[in-house]
Amino acid sequence: MHRLIIVFSLVFNFCVINSQEKVEKKILPDILILELKSITQSDQKYRSIIVENRESLSKKDKDSLWVLQDEIDINNTIRVIEIIKEYGYISSSNSNSNFPMHIILMHTPNNLKSEVLELIEKENRAGRIVKSSYGLIKWHLEGRKEVKLDYFKKNDSTN
């Protein structure tokens, strides 16, 4: 009986491992990985200052910092669009990078939103973007509408 369980476990594990879709990871050049790290840092450059000093900064100072951050967001988004067009949507599951592409795209400026939405739709159809990242990006770019969950239905056991 013990041998049967071991054999069954081995066969089951072999089948599961072989049935999983194997994603070939893109090996990004080192120079691109350095650029992605720079983009990640710049994405939070002024946001972090604003958040950390929200009580002490004047409205004028906050507005000035947002102008600077908005310029960075434009440049970051344009570059990420170029990268997606060349390499596809990048994530840790499909590349040698852990670049948080979804965060950069969530900060897409208004004038680039339609292009990014079209691009992530294409990446989603091609299966190159994780569903949660796709959903977060769309939710941000479409105005972060409130998600309404109906927990209490008429036949729910809690009623």
Secondary structure, DSSP 8 states (H G I E B T S, - for coil): -HHHHHHHHHHHHHHHHHHS-----B---HHHHHHHHHHHHHHTHHHHHHHHTTTTS-HHHHHHHHHHHHHHHHHHHHHHHHHHHHH-S--TTTBS----HHHHHHT--GGGHHHHHHHHHHHHHTT-S-HHHHHHHHHHHTT----------TT-TT-
